[in-house]
Amino acid sequence: MVYSVLLSAQTPNPSGPIGDTVARVMNTASELVAKEPESISLWYLLKEGGVLMIPLLILSILTVYFFIERYLVIKNAGKTPDDFMFRVREKIVEGNIAGAQSLCKNNNGALPKMIIKGISRIGKPIDHIEKSMENAGKLEVYKMEKNLGVLSTIAGIAPMFGFLGTIAGMIILFFNIQQLGFSIENIAGGIYTKMVSSAVGLIIGLVAAVLHSILDGRINRVVNRMETASTEFLDILHEPVVK
């Protein structure tokens, strides 16, 4: 608005202090109107994050890798037909122990591997069969949880790497102030670029924690199904065999 008024003012050849002031105001207004807002690319921010962005990049790659690897393992471990125990019961009640074992071998999952251990112990005391199945189940759970702790570790250390990068950047910033002098532009620019490492570290840590929680939930569902099947199998052993 001020700029429009100044342009419409009839001052063709301003002179003296007032004229100089009007000219400076007009020039400043012209620069403000013509100036375009600056934009910052994500790549620029990542580059300005500092050297500690390298370990953060490695942690992000490890997060994706171990999540996919564990997800596939857990998915395969829980891949068992819904009618699996019903079919096992039919084989055992008929006295077809070999058929029950073959059924377990044809299904590649944590539950069949546990059940086949119990089938191989049929004829022995129930507590012995239960203990064998429990040990087999623990082994399968260990296989599912293997490397899962890596995601938990990344969730803890990624924010620390981010904070360390910010602190290192601030140290360098204040050193430059001591050497080159105080400048509000340099300080503001240095602070916001050094905060990038903290933001990235927090994001990686948050993502790793969420992915760990997702995998842990899937493992709990598989374990719950295994415990249910174990109880059902022990009940089957008490049923009379059909001749």
Helices and strands as residue ranges (DSSP letters): H 2-8, H 16-34, H 42-48, H 53-77, H 84-93, H 97-105, H 110-119, H 126-145, H 148-180, H 184-237
